[in-house]
Amino acid sequence: MKTLYLPLITILLFVSSCKKDGIVKENDLNKSYQTWLSYKSNIHNSYSYTQYYGSVFGYGTEIKTGIKDGKFISRDLVLIRYHSDGSNKKDTLKQWHEDATNLNTHGIEAGDLLTIDDIYERSRTVWLKADTKSNQVIFEANNKGVISSCGYIPNGCQDDCFNGIKITSIIPL
């Protein structure tokens, strides 16, 4: 009978640690979302945020989205390539601006047009729901408590595998 307890305890500890990690990330998300709601109220739902996607191959994309009174007003994209000589030099490969009259006219190049509220919802329903057995799930709130990174990386993936969002700044308009 005693030999049955050890495997059972091991299994229970493993299951509870897996669930605990998911619960911790969900709690962190909820706390961050409350911080966002307070901040959003203080800035009258008028802000811009910047996303960054970088590649180990020296390319990066920066997307800045503007929202005033809860409505999209602009989006800018800059595609860069870093020099491979070890310097911090970079070249701008592509750049464009959309305003309220021509939003979403550049196809899927900049991804979905999302508010920060939309990003929290996608975090809750997609990115944090990734299987923790086959993915490393990430949530960070380094923008004064507001979301800065959420997504997942498949286990064993070597290059450019992050599925989610990285927000480098959120500022009032």
C-alpha positions in Angstrom: 0.0 0.0 0.0 2.8 2.4 0.8 4.3 1.9 -2.6 1.1 3.2 -4.2 1.3 6.5 -2.3 4.6 7.7 -3.7 3.6 7.5 -7.4 0.2 9.0 -6.5 1.8 11.9 -4.7 4.3 12.5 -7.5 1.4 12.6 -10.1 -0.6 15.0 -7.9 2.4 17.3 -7.4 3.0 17.3 -11.2 -0.6 18.1 -12.1 -0.9 20.8 -9.4 2.3 22.5 -10.6 1.1 22.5 -14.2 -2.2 24.0 -13.2 -0.5 26.4 -10.8 1.6 27.9 -13.6 -1.5 28.5 -15.7 -3.3 30.0 -12.7 -0.4 32.3 -11.9 -0.3 33.6 -15.5 -4.1 34.0 -15.5 -3.9 35.9 -12.2 -1.1 38.1 -13.6 -3.2 38.8 -16.6 -6.2 39.8 -14.5 -4.1 42.0 -12.3 -2.5 43.6 -15.4 -6.0 44.1 -17.0 -7.2 45.9 -13.9 -4.2 48.2 -14.1 -5.0 48.8 -17.8 -8.6 49.7 -17.1 -7.5 52.3 -14.5 -4.9 53.7 -16.9 -7.3 53.7 -19.8 -9.8 55.7 -17.8 -7.2 58.2 -16.8 -6.1 58.8 -20.4 -9.7 58.8 -21.7 -9.1 55.8 -23.9 -6.7 57.8 -26.1 -3.3 56.2 -26.5 -0.8 54.8 -28.9 1.1 51.6 -28.5 4.1 50.1 -30.3 4.6 46.5 -31.1 7.9 45.0 -32.1 8.6 41.8 -33.9 12.3 40.8 -34.3 14.0 38.0 -36.1 17.2 36.2 -35.3 18.0 36.8 -39.0 18.5 40.6 -38.5 15.0 41.8 -39.5 12.6 43.7 -37.3 9.2 45.3 -37.6 7.8 48.1 -35.5 4.1 48.9 -35.7 2.6 51.9 -33.9 -1.2 52.1 -33.5 -3.0 55.2 -32.5 -6.4 55.1 -30.7 -8.4 58.2 -29.7 -11.6 57.9 -27.7 -11.6 54.2 -28.3 -11.4 54.5 -32.1 -8.5 53.7 -34.4 -6.9 56.9 -35.9 -3.6 55.7 -37.2 -1.1 53.0 -37.8 2.6 53.2 -38.8 4.9 50.4 -39.9 8.7 50.4 -40.2 10.5 47.3 -41.5 14.2 47.3 -40.7 17.3 45.2 -41.3 20.3 45.3 -38.9 23.7 45.2 -40.4 25.5 41.8 -39.9 28.8 43.5 -39.0 28.1 43.6 -35.3 27.3 47.3 -35.3 23.9 48.8 -34.3 23.4 50.2 -37.8 20.2 49.4 -39.5 18.5 50.1 -42.8 14.8 51.0 -43.3 13.5 48.6 -45.9 9.9 49.7 -45.9 7.8 52.3 -44.2 4.2 53.4 -44.4 1.5 55.4 -42.5 -2.3 54.8 -42.4 -4.7 57.4 -41.0 -8.4 57.0 -40.1 -9.4 57.3 -43.8 -7.2 54.4 -45.1 -6.7 52.0 -42.2 -6.1 48.4 -43.1 -5.1 49.2 -46.7 -1.8 47.4 -46.5 -3.1 43.9 -46.3 -2.0 41.6 -43.5 1.5 43.1 -43.4 0.8 44.7 -40.0 -1.5 42.0 -38.7 -4.8 42.6 -37.1 -5.9 46.1 -36.0 -6.3 45.6 -32.2 -7.0 47.8 -29.2 -5.2 47.0 -25.9 -8.6 45.6 -24.8 -8.6 43.3 -27.9 -5.0 42.2 -27.0 -6.1 41.3 -23.4 -9.0 39.3 -24.8 -6.7 37.4 -27.3 -4.2 36.8 -24.5 -6.9 35.3 -22.4 -8.6 33.2 -25.1 -5.7 32.2 -27.4 -2.1 32.8 -26.2 -2.4 31.8 -22.6 -4.5 28.8 -23.6 -1.6 27.1 -25.4 -0.8 23.7 -24.2 1.9 24.0 -21.6 3.2 20.5 -22.3 4.3 21.4 -25.8 4.8 25.2 -25.4 6.6 27.7 -23.2 3.8 30.2 -22.3 4.8 33.7 -21.6 3.0 36.7 -20.0 4.8 39.9 -18.9 3.5 43.3 -17.8 6.5 45.5 -18.0 4.7 48.6 -19.2 4.0 50.0 -15.6 1.9 46.9 -14.9 0.2 46.8 -18.3 0.8 44.0 -20.8 4.1 44.0 -22.5 4.4 40.4 -23.8 2.0 37.5 -24.2 2.3 34.4 -26.3 3.9 31.0 -26.5 6.9 29.3 -28.1 6.7 25.7 -29.2 9.1 23.5 -27.2 12.2 22.7 -29.2 11.8 25.5 -31.7 15.0 27.2 -32.6 14.3 30.4 -34.6 11.5 33.0 -34.7 8.9 30.8 -33.1 7.1 33.3 -30.8 3.3 33.3 -31.4 1.8 36.4 -29.6 2.5 40.0 -29.1 5.4 42.2 -27.7 4.4 45.7 -26.8 7.4 48.1 -26.2 5.4 51.1 -25.2 1.9 52.5 -24.4 1.6 56.2 -24.2 -1.3 58.7 -23.9 -2.3 60.8 -26.8 
